[in-house]
Amino acid sequence: MTPPNAQATLAQALASAVEALREVSSTPRLDAEILLAHTLGWSRARILARLQETIPDDALQTFRALVERRAAREPVAYLTGRKEFYGLEFVVDRRVLVPRPETETLVDAALEWARQHYSPHDTLLIADIGTGSGCIAIVLARHLPNAVVYATDLSPDALAVARQNAELHGVAERITLLYGDLLAPLPQPVDLAVSNPPYTILNEIDAGVRLHEPHLALDGGSDGLAIYRRLLATAPQALRPGGALMLEIGATQAEAVTALARQAFPAAAVHVLRDLSGWDRVVVVNVER
């Protein structure tokens, strides 16, 4: 390990960081490279091409401070202020949940449904319930130019982040951000409602997530199903005939959420989609016309 006041090469700085992160991260090298690239304002490719160059002292101190925070299990996305989702980069911080790659399964399903049921010239009303950073709503708005999107959240702080991201990606005029609980703020029924609701049991999740990410976006109650129960209880009134509801779920929740969905929509077709890792990930409810 390089002494605190000695000059270090990029390779030495990375090696020290990897050692510090080995016990708390499943990807210590990747984390270190991302944090060093962020510190220097470089790409990771440039880092790897210049490993024997000396890192400036001020940059080294900044990098070490970031590594220390990561060693305390703070998410990398909060340290850099950015997270990629569905090919777009989003602003994220402690006000919102970090977007996860498995949520792209929900977006894929929503886009496929929209393209099957609506022509590019139709106006499609979409609701993203519990929008957080706005990543789902924004991706849908980008890919469906004629969609009108409502995005609700109970956190004013989250809505501020979502607004920033909507402006960043040029869709702020087509996304209406609504403060309130679940479906209650919607001004009218919609064709498609999507949600990645809180579904975790707090004392069972990763310590880093529990320590640093907002509990409002995580806590699904004692069995992880509390939000599904409340959302599904009012969902029939929020959907137009022929519409659809899509809910992200935890990997072991398919049976329970499917049962709740069938109770709320007795005449609807309900099925489950798996993510790229093979886990149950999205419950889809197709409402009769």
Number of C-alpha atoms within 10 A of each C-alpha: 10 12 7 11 9 8 15 20 18 21 18 18 22 25 17 16 26 20 13 18 21 13 11 15 17 10 12 21 17 15 21 26 23 19 25 27 19 18 18 15 11 12 13 15 10 11 20 13 9 12 15 13 13 15 20 13 14 10 13 22 15 15 23 22 12 22 25 15 15 24 19 15 19 22 22 20 21 21 18 17 15 16 19 16 18 17 8 11 15 26 21 27 22 17 21 25 23 26 20 11 13 17 21 20 17 26 22 13 16 22 14 11 16 21 11 9 13 13 12 13 10 11 14 19 19 27 29 28 29 28 31 32 28 30 28 26 30 29 20 21 22 15 10 19 15 17 20 19 26 23 30 29 25 19 20 16 15 26 24 17 21 28 19 17 21 26 14 14 15 12 20 18 10 18 23 18 25 23 18 17 16 25 25 16 17 20 10 13 19 22 21 24 25 25 26 21 26 23 22 21 16 18 10 8 12 10 14 16 17 18 14 17 19 19 16 16 23 20 21 19 14 12 12 19 22 16 16 21 13 13 20 22 15 14 19 18 13 21 21 17 15 13 23 26 25 24 25 28 28 18 13 11 18 21 12 12 22 19 13 17 27 16 13 18 19 12 12 18 14 19 15 18 19 16 16 12 8 9 15 19 25 30 23 24 24 19 20 13 8
